[in-house]
């Protein structure tokens, strides 16, 4: 069987949105390659090492490849995706001088080759992400997140995800009820449970994400502890959803999505949290922190902490306790 491979050269800043556009227009899988220069700062604080070879992608740029069935009208896909990418500039996301290239490939060229680069990766003091097809013997106290992201989601080692997991590790003390907004592969929901949360409600508007998260939750034996819903946060708060497994308001909300999306539901998160509860917002690209902080404060949050990894930030906000 053959597939069309659509290659887009763009910036690292635009990776998440461009990847999403490809999925929305029928991509059966997406691969991402970022710059591999010697100047790229890599996190080795937990002994990680990087097997991907150096490449000639300029610093700050990326190559995204989407795979489409052979019968796809690729001219129509490019015509639909191009204005979506251009529109990113209106949201302060620079896609650079992006280019498109299309060719036919055999499915063996892409369906499984990416797996050779996905190895067990220690992402925090206790959490390690392990692909299901790799053998791995954990050390004492090490918590394993089994993951099969498929072609639709990342491996969990992107700075925004590892930043979120490290932050969750600091704020989950045990017994918390958590809402994960925009769960994707379900990795943050699984991580929260591994760290000691009592229950997690994981939400996503993408049916593919719901399917992926459901499978990964089962891989980790957490199907009785993590509820996956096709929904947004507002649907849970306004009573339109049938009864959910967590008690709202909850102790902690986490969202690993772009700043532009975070800004759309800050008030909803405030209402979803108990007094004294925490909101971990990640996926904030460099230069967007001030906008997110301003919105959080306007909704009544206090800024508890800010963390950064590469060009990405996570902001931890606290809902004030009643009476201070």
N, C-alpha and C positions, 0 to 999 in steps of 0.2 A: 504494500500500500504506500502511496506517495502523499506528501503533504506540501503545502506552500509554506515557505519560511519567509516571514516579513521581518527584515532587520531595520531597526531604527537607531541611529546614532543621536544621542541627546545628552543631557546632563544628569548627574547623580541626583540633583535636586528634584528632577521631574520623574524619577523612576517609578514611584508608587502610582502616580496618576496615569502615566503612559501605559504601564502594565495593566491597570484597571480598564483603560479604554480598549485595549486589545481583547481582554476577556469579554467586555460588553459587546464587542462586534464579532464574537464567535471563535476566538482563539481556543484551541484545545489544550494549549500549554504555553508557558512563557518562561524564557530563560533570561538571566541578567548577568552581565559581566561588567564590573566596575574597573577603574584604573588599577593597574598592578605595578605601579612604579615603586622604586626604592624610597621615594619621599613620602609615600602614604603611611600615615601613622596607624599602627595596628595595636590592638589591646592584647598584651601577653601577660597580664597580671596574674592569670591563673594557669600559666604554662601552655597557652594555645600556640599552635604553630600552623602556618598557612601553606597548603600544598599547591594552591593555584600558581602557575608560573607567572613571571612578570610578563606584561604585555605592553603594546604600544598605544594603549588608550590614554589620551591626555588626562592629567590630573583634574578631577572634578567632573569628568565625563563618563558615559556609560554606553554600552551596546545592549539593546533589548531586542529579543527575537521572539516573535509570536508564530505559532504553528496552526495552520488552517487546513481543513479538508480540501482535497484536490478540486472538488467542484465549486469551491468558493470563488466569487467574483472579486479578485484582489484589487482591481481598480476601484471598485465601489468601497471596499474596506479602507483603502488609502484616502479616498475622497471624504469618507466619514470621519476618519481619525484625525486628519490634518487640521481641520478647524478646531477640534477639541484641544489639540496640543497648543495651537496658537492662542486659544482662550486662556491658557494657564497664566499668561503674562498679566492678565487683568487681576489675578489673585496673587501677584508678586512671586510667581514661580517661573524662573527663566529656563526654558527648554533648550536655549542655545540655537545654533544654526543646524537644526535637526535635519536628517536626511532619511530617505526610505529606499530600500532595495528588496526585491522579491525574487525567489528562485524555488524550483521544485526539489524536494529532497525525499529520500526513503525514510520510513518511520524509524528504522534502526539507527539512523544518524542522530536522533535526538531523544527518543522516548526513554532511554535508560542511561545514556552516556553521562548525563549530569550527576548521576548517583555516585560516580567515582570520586567526586570532589566533596561530598557530604560525609564527613567523619564525625565521631563523637566530639563534642566541644563543651568544655567547662565554661559556663557563662557567668557564674557567680561563685561565692564561697562554697555553696552546697549543691547548686543545680548544674546538671550536665544534660545537654540535648543529645540524644542518641538515635540515629536512623534505625528503623526496624530491621534492616538487612545487615547491620554490623554487629559483630560479637564484641562485648565489652564487659569487663569485670570492674564494678564500682568499688571505690575505696570506702572504708568505714565512714558513715555519716553522709556519704554522697547520695543525692537524690536524683533519680534518672527520669527524664521526660522522654518517653518513646514517641517518635514522630515520623510520620510518613506524609510529607506535605504534598505529594503528587507534583504535578507541574504547575499547579495554580497558585501556590503559596511559597514563601521563602522558607529557608531552613532554620530560621530562628536566630541566626547569628548576625543579622543586620543590626547596626548600632541602636536603632529605635527599640527593637525587641529585647536585646540584651540589657539595654538601659532600663527598660521596664521591669525585667525579671530581677535585676539587682536592687531596684528600688522597692519592689514588692517584698523582697527578702528582708529589707529593713523595717517595713511597716506592718507586716503580718506577724502578729505575736501568738496567734492560735485561737481558733473558735470564731473567726470573723465570717460574716456573710458578705459576699462580694458580687458586684455586677461588672462584667467585662463588656464594654461597648465596642462593637466592631471586632469581633473575636477572630475572624480570619481562620487560621488553621486550628484555633483553640488553644494555642500554646500558653497564653497568659492565664487562662482559666485553669489549665492543668497545672501550671507552675504555682498558682495560688493554693490549690489543694495540696500539692506536694509540700508546700511551706507551712501548712497547718490550718488553712481556712476551713470553716465548717461546711459551707455550701457556696456554690458559684452559679450565677445566672449569666449565661453567655449569649449575647445578642449580635445579630448581623442581618443586614438587608439583602445580602447576596445569597441565593439558594445554594450556590457552589460552596460558599464558605460554611454554610450550615451543614452540608453533607461532609465536608472535610473535617470540620470540628467534631462532629458526631463520631466519625471513624477514629479520630485520634484520642478522643475521650475513652472510647471502648478499648483501644490499645493499651491504655494506662489503667484499665479496670475501674474507672471513675464514673461510669454511666449512672450510678445511683446518687452521685454527689454533685455532678455538673449537669445543669439543664441547658440545652441549646435551643434557642428560639429564633425564628425568622421574624425579626421585629426591630424597631428602634426603641430608644429609652422612653420616649414620650408615650409609646403604645403601652408600656408597662405602667407608667405613672397615671395616665388618664382613665385607667380602668377598662380600656378596650380589649385588653388581653385577658384570657381566662386566667384563673389563679396560677401564680408562679410559685416556685419552690422556695424562694427567699422571702423574708419579711421586709417589706419596704416601709420606712427607710432602712438602708443597710449601713454597714460599718465602713465600707471602702468601695469606691468606683475607680476602675482603670480604663483608659482609652488610649490606644496606640494608633492614632490616625493623624492626618495632616492638620496643621494649625487652623487652616481655613474652615475645616469641618468642626473642630473643637469649639470654635467661636459660635457655632450655630446653636449649641444646646447647653451652655454653661448654667443657665438658670435651672434647667431640668436636672442637671447633676446635683445642684445645691438642694433641690427638693427631694432628691432620691437618697440623700445622706442623713444619718443621725447627727445631732449636735456632737461635735468632737470628731466626726468622721473625716476621712481623708479621700482626696481625689488626686490620682496620679494621671497626669496628662502627658503623653509622650508623642513623638512624631513631629515635634516642633523644629522646623529648620532654622538655622542660624539667621538672626535678624527679625524673627517673628516673636521672640520671647516677650518683648514689651507689650505687644498687642494682646497676647494671651493673658499676661499678668494683669493688665488694665481691666480686661473683661472679667477675670476671676474676682478681682477686688470689687468691681461694680456690682457683682451679684452677691457680695457679702462674704466671700472667702478671705482667709488670711493665707499669705504665702509662707509655707513651712520650710521649703527647701527647693533648690534648683540644682540639677545635675546635667552634665554634658558629656557626650562621647562623640568624637570626631566633630561633624558639623550639626549634630542633633542635640536637642535638649529635652529634658523631662522636668516638669514643674509639679511639685507636691503642694496641694492647697488643702487647707483645713477649714471645715465649717465650725464656726465658734460655738463653744458650749453655751447653753442657756445661762444667762447671768454672768457671762465672761468666760 
